[in-house]
Amino acid sequence: MPYFIILSNLTDEGRRTIKQKPERIVEVNKEIEAMGVKVHKQYALLGMYDFVNIVEAPDNETVMKMSVELGSRGSVTMTTLPAIPVEEFIKKIK
């Protein structure tokens, strides 16, 4: 299955939610998995983005639906990047 990198920033509302209920992060990960997107790794960041997730999904459409669902809540903005493992990249360019 394809991998994706999701860079996200919390909105003011999202920051309030996380401050009041930090475990909400884990709850959202479970919701994401129920949408067919497996969270492999997640890191909180300092700098331009608040979080980075490395996820796996069956296709672009599944990730798109997840992105629209989470974005429509008003607590996060996301940038999603398809990712190709280097080994696969090397095979494809040969």
Backbone atoms as SQL, in Angstrom:
CREATE TABLE atoms (id INTEGER PRIMARY KEY, chain TEXT, resi INTEGER, resn TEXT, atom TEXT, x REAL, y REAL, z REAL);
INSERT INTO atoms VALUES
  (1, 'A', 1, 'MET', 'N', 0.839, -1.188, 0.000),
  (2, 'A', 1, 'MET', 'CA', 0.000, 0.000, 0.000),
  (3, 'A', 1, 'MET', 'C', 0.880, 1.245, 0.000),
  (4, 'A', 2, 'PRO', 'N', 0.396, 2.302, -0.604),
  (5, 'A', 2, 'PRO', 'CA', 1.159, 3.550, -0.668),
  (6, 'A', 2, 'PRO', 'C', 1.321, 4.218, 0.707),
  (7, 'A', 3, 'TYR', 'N', 2.436, 4.934, 0.819),
  (8, 'A', 3, 'TYR', 'CA', 2.728, 5.715, 2.020),
  (9, 'A', 3, 'TYR', 'C', 2.498, 7.194, 1.729),
  (10, 'A', 4, 'PHE', 'N', 2.176, 7.926, 2.785),
  (11, 'A', 4, 'PHE', 'CA', 1.968, 9.363, 2.692),
  (12, 'A', 4, 'PHE', 'C', 2.582, 10.032, 3.915),
  (13, 'A', 5, 'ILE', 'N', 3.099, 11.223, 3.704),
  (14, 'A', 5, 'ILE', 'CA', 3.588, 12.065, 4.792),
  (15, 'A', 5, 'ILE', 'C', 2.536, 13.152, 4.980),
  (16, 'A', 6, 'ILE', 'N', 2.072, 13.310, 6.201),
  (17, 'A', 6, 'ILE', 'CA', 1.080, 14.346, 6.490),
  (18, 'A', 6, 'ILE', 'C', 1.709, 15.338, 7.467),
  (19, 'A', 7, 'LEU', 'N', 1.861, 16.564, 7.003),
  (20, 'A', 7, 'LEU', 'CA', 2.351, 17.659, 7.837),
  (21, 'A', 7, 'LEU', 'C', 1.138, 18.451, 8.287),
  (22, 'A', 8, 'SER', 'N', 1.014, 18.674, 9.587),
  (23, 'A', 8, 'SER', 'CA', -0.196, 19.343, 10.057),
  (24, 'A', 8, 'SER', 'C', 0.103, 20.454, 11.051),
  (25, 'A', 9, 'ASN', 'N', -0.804, 21.411, 11.058),
  (26, 'A', 9, 'ASN', 'CA', -0.774, 22.523, 12.009),
  (27, 'A', 9, 'ASN', 'C', -2.120, 22.608, 12.695),
  (28, 'A', 10, 'LEU', 'N', -2.078, 22.796, 13.996),
  (29, 'A', 10, 'LEU', 'CA', -3.298, 22.996, 14.755),
  (30, 'A', 10, 'LEU', 'C', -3.790, 24.420, 14.559),
  (31, 'A', 11, 'THR', 'N', -5.091, 24.581, 14.497),
  (32, 'A', 11, 'THR', 'CA', -5.684, 25.917, 14.515),
  (33, 'A', 11, 'THR', 'C', -5.771, 26.347, 15.982),
  (34, 'A', 12, 'ASP', 'N', -6.234, 27.561, 16.231),
  (35, 'A', 12, 'ASP', 'CA', -6.427, 28.005, 17.616),
  (36, 'A', 12, 'ASP', 'C', -7.356, 27.042, 18.354),
  (37, 'A', 13, 'GLU', 'N', -8.420, 26.639, 17.679),
  (38, 'A', 13, 'GLU', 'CA', -9.361, 25.689, 18.284),
  (39, 'A', 13, 'GLU', 'C', -8.682, 24.357, 18.595),
  (40, 'A', 14, 'GLY', 'N', -7.856, 23.882, 17.671),
  (41, 'A', 14, 'GLY', 'CA', -7.124, 22.633, 17.876),
  (42, 'A', 14, 'GLY', 'C', -6.163, 22.711, 19.047),
  (43, 'A', 15, 'ARG', 'N', -5.479, 23.840, 19.195),
  (44, 'A', 15, 'ARG', 'CA', -4.562, 24.014, 20.329),
  (45, 'A', 15, 'ARG', 'C', -5.323, 24.001, 21.656),
  (46, 'A', 16, 'ARG', 'N', -6.486, 24.641, 21.679),
  (47, 'A', 16, 'ARG', 'CA', -7.301, 24.635, 22.905),
  (48, 'A', 16, 'ARG', 'C', -7.719, 23.204, 23.257),
  (49, 'A', 17, 'THR', 'N', -8.137, 22.465, 22.246),
  (50, 'A', 17, 'THR', 'CA', -8.559, 21.076, 22.471),
  (51, 'A', 17, 'THR', 'C', -7.414, 20.239, 23.024),
  (52, 'A', 18, 'ILE', 'N', -6.239, 20.346, 22.420),
  (53, 'A', 18, 'ILE', 'CA', -5.080, 19.551, 22.857),
  (54, 'A', 18, 'ILE', 'C', -4.644, 19.960, 24.262),
  (55, 'A', 19, 'LYS', 'N', -4.712, 21.227, 24.558),
  (56, 'A', 19, 'LYS', 'CA', -4.329, 21.681, 25.900),
  (57, 'A', 19, 'LYS', 'C', -5.277, 21.099, 26.951),
  (58, 'A', 20, 'GLN', 'N', -6.579, 21.097, 26.647),
  (59, 'A', 20, 'GLN', 'CA', -7.567, 20.587, 27.592),
  (60, 'A', 20, 'GLN', 'C', -7.588, 19.059, 27.649),
  (61, 'A', 21, 'LYS', 'N', -7.285, 18.427, 26.501),
  (62, 'A', 21, 'LYS', 'CA', -7.410, 16.972, 26.416),
  (63, 'A', 21, 'LYS', 'C', -6.333, 16.409, 25.483),
  (64, 'A', 22, 'PRO', 'N', -5.086, 16.299, 25.969),
  (65, 'A', 22, 'PRO', 'CA', -3.992, 15.831, 25.099),
  (66, 'A', 22, 'PRO', 'C', -4.231, 14.445, 24.488),
  (67, 'A', 23, 'GLU', 'N', -4.969, 13.599, 25.188),
  (68, 'A', 23, 'GLU', 'CA', -5.228, 12.258, 24.662),
  (69, 'A', 23, 'GLU', 'C', -6.106, 12.283, 23.412),
  (70, 'A', 24, 'ARG', 'N', -6.636, 13.435, 23.065),
  (71, 'A', 24, 'ARG', 'CA', -7.427, 13.575, 21.834),
  (72, 'A', 24, 'ARG', 'C', -6.602, 13.174, 20.615),
  (73, 'A', 25, 'ILE', 'N', -5.290, 13.378, 20.692),
  (74, 'A', 25, 'ILE', 'CA', -4.398, 12.996, 19.587),
  (75, 'A', 25, 'ILE', 'C', -4.552, 11.507, 19.287),
  (76, 'A', 26, 'VAL', 'N', -4.532, 10.675, 20.326),
  (77, 'A', 26, 'VAL', 'CA', -4.650, 9.225, 20.149),
  (78, 'A', 26, 'VAL', 'C', -6.048, 8.862, 19.653),
  (79, 'A', 27, 'GLU', 'N', -7.062, 9.555, 20.145),
  (80, 'A', 27, 'GLU', 'CA', -8.433, 9.308, 19.690),
  (81, 'A', 27, 'GLU', 'C', -8.568, 9.585, 18.192),
  (82, 'A', 28, 'VAL', 'N', -7.972, 10.684, 17.729),
  (83, 'A', 28, 'VAL', 'CA', -8.029, 11.016, 16.300),
  (84, 'A', 28, 'VAL', 'C', -7.306, 9.952, 15.490),
  (85, 'A', 29, 'ASN', 'N', -6.172, 9.448, 15.991),
  (86, 'A', 29, 'ASN', 'CA', -5.463, 8.387, 15.273),
  (87, 'A', 29, 'ASN', 'C', -6.351, 7.166, 15.085),
  (88, 'A', 30, 'LYS', 'N', -7.143, 6.830, 16.103),
  (89, 'A', 30, 'LYS', 'CA', -8.068, 5.691, 15.980),
  (90, 'A', 30, 'LYS', 'C', -9.149, 5.989, 14.934),
  (91, 'A', 31, 'GLU', 'N', -9.624, 7.228, 14.902),
  (92, 'A', 31, 'GLU', 'CA', -10.613, 7.614, 13.897),
  (93, 'A', 31, 'GLU', 'C', -10.015, 7.513, 12.495),
  (94, 'A', 32, 'ILE', 'N', -8.772, 7.943, 12.348),
  (95, 'A', 32, 'ILE', 'CA', -8.077, 7.865, 11.056),
  (96, 'A', 32, 'ILE', 'C', -7.978, 6.406, 10.620),
  (97, 'A', 33, 'GLU', 'N', -7.611, 5.535, 11.541),
  (98, 'A', 33, 'GLU', 'CA', -7.478, 4.112, 11.193),
  (99, 'A', 33, 'GLU', 'C', -8.828, 3.523, 10.786),
  (100, 'A', 34, 'ALA', 'N', -9.911, 3.968, 11.413),
  (101, 'A', 34, 'ALA', 'CA', -11.250, 3.501, 11.034),
  (102, 'A', 34, 'ALA', 'C', -11.620, 3.948, 9.620),
  (103, 'A', 35, 'MET', 'N', -10.963, 5.012, 9.121),
  (104, 'A', 35, 'MET', 'CA', -11.192, 5.498, 7.755),
  (105, 'A', 35, 'MET', 'C', -10.341, 4.748, 6.736),
  (106, 'A', 36, 'GLY', 'N', -9.529, 3.779, 7.194),
  (107, 'A', 36, 'GLY', 'CA', -8.705, 2.992, 6.293),
  (108, 'A', 36, 'GLY', 'C', -7.292, 3.511, 6.113),
  (109, 'A', 37, 'VAL', 'N', -6.858, 4.422, 6.992),
  (110, 'A', 37, 'VAL', 'CA', -5.510, 4.996, 6.918),
  (111, 'A', 37, 'VAL', 'C', -4.742, 4.547, 8.156),
  (112, 'A', 38, 'LYS', 'N', -3.681, 3.766, 7.955),
  (113, 'A', 38, 'LYS', 'CA', -2.890, 3.251, 9.079),
  (114, 'A', 38, 'LYS', 'C', -1.791, 4.245, 9.442),
  (115, 'A', 39, 'VAL', 'N', -1.771, 4.649, 10.705),
  (116, 'A', 39, 'VAL', 'CA', -0.732, 5.559, 11.203),
  (117, 'A', 39, 'VAL', 'C', 0.471, 4.714, 11.617),
  (118, 'A', 40, 'HIS', 'N', 1.602, 4.899, 10.920),
  (119, 'A', 40, 'HIS', 'CA', 2.818, 4.160, 11.260),
  (120, 'A', 40, 'HIS', 'C', 3.642, 4.896, 12.306),
  (121, 'A', 41, 'LYS', 'N', 3.817, 6.176, 12.121),
  (122, 'A', 41, 'LYS', 'CA', 4.608, 6.991, 13.052),
  (123, 'A', 41, 'LYS', 'C', 3.969, 8.359, 13.152),
  (124, 'A', 42, 'GLN', 'N', 4.130, 8.964, 14.322),
  (125, 'A', 42, 'GLN', 'CA', 3.635, 10.322, 14.521),
  (126, 'A', 42, 'GLN', 'C', 4.606, 11.034, 15.453),
  (127, 'A', 43, 'TYR', 'N', 4.954, 12.251, 15.056),
  (128, 'A', 43, 'TYR', 'CA', 5.871, 13.054, 15.860),
  (129, 'A', 43, 'TYR', 'C', 5.305, 14.450, 16.045),
  (130, 'A', 44, 'ALA', 'N', 5.440, 14.966, 17.253),
  (131, 'A', 44, 'ALA', 'CA', 5.162, 16.382, 17.507),
  (132, 'A', 44, 'ALA', 'C', 6.426, 17.137, 17.114),
  (133, 'A', 45, 'LEU', 'N', 6.264, 18.287, 16.487),
  (134, 'A', 45, 'LEU', 'CA', 7.399, 19.036, 15.949),
  (135, 'A', 45, 'LEU', 'C', 7.494, 20.429, 16.563),
  (136, 'A', 46, 'LEU', 'N', 8.669, 20.988, 16.442),
  (137, 'A', 46, 'LEU', 'CA', 8.892, 22.400, 16.709),
  (138, 'A', 46, 'LEU', 'C', 9.224, 23.029, 15.367),
  (139, 'A', 47, 'GLY', 'N', 8.707, 24.195, 15.092),
  (140, 'A', 47, 'GLY', 'CA', 9.002, 24.843, 13.812),
  (141, 'A', 47, 'GLY', 'C', 7.754, 25.113, 13.015),
  (142, 'A', 48, 'MET', 'N', 7.860, 24.957, 11.694),
  (143, 'A', 48, 'MET', 'CA', 6.769, 25.315, 10.775),
  (144, 'A', 48, 'MET', 'C', 5.515, 24.473, 10.955),
  (145, 'A', 49, 'TYR', 'N', 5.667, 23.232, 11.395),
  (146, 'A', 49, 'TYR', 'CA', 4.534, 22.320, 11.531),
  (147, 'A', 49, 'TYR', 'C', 4.440, 21.833, 12.969),
  (148, 'A', 50, 'ASP', 'N', 3.240, 21.462, 13.379),
  (149, 'A', 50, 'ASP', 'CA', 3.022, 20.950, 14.728),
  (150, 'A', 50, 'ASP', 'C', 3.206, 19.440, 14.820),
  (151, 'A', 51, 'PHE', 'N', 2.842, 18.728, 13.749),
  (152, 'A', 51, 'PHE', 'CA', 2.950, 17.273, 13.732),
  (153, 'A', 51, 'PHE', 'C', 3.350, 16.782, 12.351),
  (154, 'A', 52, 'VAL', 'N', 3.996, 15.609, 12.326),
  (155, 'A', 52, 'VAL', 'CA', 4.217, 14.873, 11.087),
  (156, 'A', 52, 'VAL', 'C', 3.752, 13.444, 11.334),
  (157, 'A', 53, 'ASN', 'N', 2.980, 12.930, 10.397),
  (158, 'A', 53, 'ASN', 'CA', 2.521, 11.546, 10.450),
  (159, 'A', 53, 'ASN', 'C', 3.023, 10.816, 9.216),
  (160, 'A', 54, 'ILE', 'N', 3.447, 9.601, 9.420),
  (161, 'A', 54, 'ILE', 'CA', 3.762, 8.713, 8.314),
  (162, 'A', 54, 'ILE', 'C', 2.651, 7.676, 8.316),
  (163, 'A', 55, 'VAL', 'N', 1.879, 7.668, 7.231),
  (164, 'A', 55, 'VAL', 'CA', 0.703, 6.808, 7.164),
  (165, 'A', 55, 'VAL', 'C', 0.732, 5.952, 5.913),
  (166, 'A', 56, 'GLU', 'N', -0.112, 4.946, 5.929),
  (167, 'A', 56, 'GLU', 'CA', -0.263, 4.041, 4.791),
  (168, 'A', 56, 'GLU', 'C', -1.749, 3.957, 4.477),
  (169, 'A', 57, 'ALA', 'N', -2.087, 4.002, 3.208),
  (170, 'A', 57, 'ALA', 'CA', -3.485, 3.936, 2.793),
  (171, 'A', 57, 'ALA', 'C', -3.576, 3.210, 1.451),
  (172, 'A', 58, 'PRO', 'N', -4.737, 2.661, 1.146),
  (173, 'A', 58, 'PRO', 'CA', -4.862, 1.925, -0.109),
  (174, 'A', 58, 'PRO', 'C', -4.739, 2.787, -1.360),
  (175, 'A', 59, 'ASP', 'N', -5.104, 4.086, -1.253),
  (176, 'A', 59, 'ASP', 'CA', -5.065, 4.927, -2.452),
  (177, 'A', 59, 'ASP', 'C', -5.191, 6.400, -2.068),
  (178, 'A', 60, 'ASN', 'N', -4.991, 7.262, -3.054),
  (179, 'A', 60, 'ASN', 'CA', -5.092, 8.710, -2.845),
  (180, 'A', 60, 'ASN', 'C', -6.474, 9.117, -2.350),
  (181, 'A', 61, 'GLU', 'N', -7.495, 8.468, -2.870),
  (182, 'A', 61, 'GLU', 'CA', -8.863, 8.842, -2.516),
  (183, 'A', 61, 'GLU', 'C', -9.136, 8.647, -1.030),
  (184, 'A', 62, 'THR', 'N', -8.614, 7.570, -0.459),
  (185, 'A', 62, 'THR', 'CA', -8.804, 7.305, 0.969),
  (186, 'A', 62, 'THR', 'C', -8.161, 8.400, 1.806),
  (187, 'A', 63, 'VAL', 'N', -6.961, 8.799, 1.430),
  (188, 'A', 63, 'VAL', 'CA', -6.267, 9.865, 2.157),
  (189, 'A', 63, 'VAL', 'C', -6.988, 11.191, 1.954),
  (190, 'A', 64, 'MET', 'N', -7.494, 11.423, 0.758),
  (191, 'A', 64, 'MET', 'CA', -8.230, 12.653, 0.474),
  (192, 'A', 64, 'MET', 'C', -9.481, 12.748, 1.355),
  (193, 'A', 65, 'LYS', 'N', -10.236, 11.664, 1.461),
  (194, 'A', 65, 'LYS', 'CA', -11.431, 11.657, 2.301),
  (195, 'A', 65, 'LYS', 'C', -11.076, 11.920, 3.758),
  (196, 'A', 66, 'MET', 'N', -10.003, 11.300, 4.241),
  (197, 'A', 66, 'MET', 'CA', -9.549, 11.517, 5.612),
  (198, 'A', 66, 'MET', 'C', -9.185, 12.977, 5.816),
  (199, 'A', 67, 'SER', 'N', -8.472, 13.550, 4.875),
  (200, 'A', 67, 'SER', 'CA', -8.049, 14.944, 4.956),
  (201, 'A', 67, 'SER', 'C', -9.243, 15.893, 4.995),
  (202, 'A', 68, 'VAL', 'N', -10.228, 15.648, 4.144),
  (203, 'A', 68, 'VAL', 'CA', -11.426, 16.496, 4.117),
  (204, 'A', 68, 'VAL', 'C', -12.195, 16.366, 5.430),
  (205, 'A', 69, 'GLU', 'N', -12.336, 15.140, 5.913),
  (206, 'A', 69, 'GLU', 'CA', -13.055, 14.917, 7.175),
  (207, 'A', 69, 'GLU', 'C', -12.380, 15.663, 8.332),
  (208, 'A', 70, 'LEU', 'N', -11.073, 15.472, 8.487),
  (209, 'A', 70, 'LEU', 'CA', -10.378, 16.139, 9.600),
  (210, 'A', 70, 'LEU', 'C', -10.338, 17.650, 9.403),
  (211, 'A', 71, 'GLY', 'N', -10.084, 18.103, 8.190),
  (212, 'A', 71, 'GLY', 'CA', -10.019, 19.531, 7.914),
  (213, 'A', 71, 'GLY', 'C', -11.345, 20.233, 8.146),
  (214, 'A', 72, 'SER', 'N', -12.447, 19.534, 7.889),
  (215, 'A', 72, 'SER', 'CA', -13.766, 20.149, 8.046),
  (216, 'A', 72, 'SER', 'C', -14.124, 20.407, 9.508),
  (217, 'A', 73, 'ARG', 'N', -13.389, 19.822, 10.418),
  (218, 'A', 73, 'ARG', 'CA', -13.660, 20.003, 11.850),
  (219, 'A', 73, 'ARG', 'C', -13.150, 21.350, 12.366),
  (220, 'A', 74, 'GLY', 'N', -12.228, 21.958, 11.619),
  (221, 'A', 74, 'GLY', 'CA', -11.726, 23.272, 11.989),
  (222, 'A', 74, 'GLY', 'C', -10.616, 23.287, 13.019),
  (223, 'A', 75, 'SER', 'N', -10.050, 22.124, 13.341),
  (224, 'A', 75, 'SER', 'CA', -9.009, 22.082, 14.370),
  (225, 'A', 75, 'SER', 'C', -7.604, 21.867, 13.821),
  (226, 'A', 76, 'VAL', 'N', -7.507, 21.577, 12.520),
  (227, 'A', 76, 'VAL', 'CA', -6.202, 21.274, 11.944),
  (228, 'A', 76, 'VAL', 'C', -6.192, 21.622, 10.452),
  (229, 'A', 77, 'THR', 'N', -5.025, 22.014, 9.964),
  (230, 'A', 77, 'THR', 'CA', -4.793, 22.143, 8.526),
  (231, 'A', 77, 'THR', 'C', -3.685, 21.164, 8.173),
  (232, 'A', 78, 'MET', 'N', -3.756, 20.591, 6.974),
  (233, 'A', 78, 'MET', 'CA', -2.803, 19.544, 6.600),
  (234, 'A', 78, 'MET', 'C', -2.228, 19.749, 5.210),
  (235, 'A', 79, 'THR', 'N', -1.002, 19.294, 5.060),
  (236, 'A', 79, 'THR', 'CA', -0.354, 19.153, 3.764),
  (237, 'A', 79, 'THR', 'C', 0.002, 17.681, 3.635),
  (238, 'A', 80, 'THR', 'N', -0.475, 17.049, 2.568),
  (239, 'A', 80, 'THR', 'CA', -0.262, 15.616, 2.386),
  (240, 'A', 80, 'THR', 'C', 0.638, 15.384, 1.184),
  (241, 'A', 81, 'LEU', 'N', 1.643, 14.549, 1.389),
  (242, 'A', 81, 'LEU', 'CA', 2.618, 14.247, 0.345),
  (243, 'A', 81, 'LEU', 'C', 2.696, 12.743, 0.125),
  (244, 'A', 82, 'PRO', 'N', 2.501, 12.262, -1.110),
  (245, 'A', 82, 'PRO', 'CA', 2.721, 10.843, -1.368),
  (246, 'A', 82, 'PRO', 'C', 4.211, 10.545, -1.207),
  (247, 'A', 83, 'ALA', 'N', 4.522, 9.383, -0.660),
  (248, 'A', 83, 'ALA', 'CA', 5.925, 9.020, -0.420),
  (249, 'A', 83, 'ALA', 'C', 6.218, 7.656, -1.043),
  (250, 'A', 84, 'ILE', 'N', 7.377, 7.548, -1.654),
  (251, 'A', 84, 'ILE', 'CA', 7.817, 6.293, -2.264),
  (252, 'A', 84, 'ILE', 'C', 9.077, 5.845, -1.539),
  (253, 'A', 85, 'PRO', 'N', 9.098, 4.626, -0.988),
  (254, 'A', 85, 'PRO', 'CA', 10.325, 4.134, -0.356),
  (255, 'A', 85, 'PRO', 'C', 11.487, 4.186, -1.353),
  (256, 'A', 86, 'VAL', 'N', 12.651, 4.531, -0.863),
  (257, 'A', 86, 'VAL', 'CA', 13.816, 4.711, -1.732),
  (258, 'A', 86, 'VAL', 'C', 14.102, 3.451, -2.544),
  (259, 'A', 87, 'GLU', 'N', 13.958, 2.284, -1.929),
  (260, 'A', 87, 'GLU', 'CA', 14.212, 1.034, -2.656),
  (261, 'A', 87, 'GLU', 'C', 13.281, 0.897, -3.862),
  (262, 'A', 88, 'GLU', 'N', 12.028, 1.237, -3.656),
  (263, 'A', 88, 'GLU', 'CA', 11.053, 1.179, -4.760),
  (264, 'A', 88, 'GLU', 'C', 11.372, 2.234, -5.817),
  (265, 'A', 89, 'PHE', 'N', 11.762, 3.408, -5.385),
  (266, 'A', 89, 'PHE', 'CA', 12.147, 4.478, -6.301),
  (267, 'A', 89, 'PHE', 'C', 13.295, 4.033, -7.205),
  (268, 'A', 90, 'ILE', 'N', 14.308, 3.433, -6.601),
  (269, 'A', 90, 'ILE', 'CA', 15.466, 2.975, -7.373),
  (270, 'A', 90, 'ILE', 'C', 15.044, 1.927, -8.404),
  (271, 'A', 91, 'LYS', 'N', 14.196, 0.976, -8.001),
  (272, 'A', 91, 'LYS', 'CA', 13.722, -0.048, -8.941),
  (273, 'A', 91, 'LYS', 'C', 12.974, 0.576, -10.108),
  (274, 'A', 92, 'LYS', 'N', 12.165, 1.562, -9.837),
  (275, 'A', 92, 'LYS', 'CA', 11.335, 2.171, -10.889),
  (276, 'A', 92, 'LYS', 'C', 12.139, 3.015, -11.863),
  (277, 'A', 93, 'ILE', 'N', 13.244, 3.602, -11.438),
  (278, 'A', 93, 'ILE', 'CA', 14.010, 4.439, -12.370),
  (279, 'A', 93, 'ILE', 'C', 15.031, 3.643, -13.165),
  (280, 'A', 94, 'LYS', 'N', 15.235, 2.382, -12.823),
  (281, 'A', 94, 'LYS', 'CA', 16.168, 1.551, -13.604),
  (282, 'A', 94, 'LYS', 'C', 15.575, 1.134, -14.908);
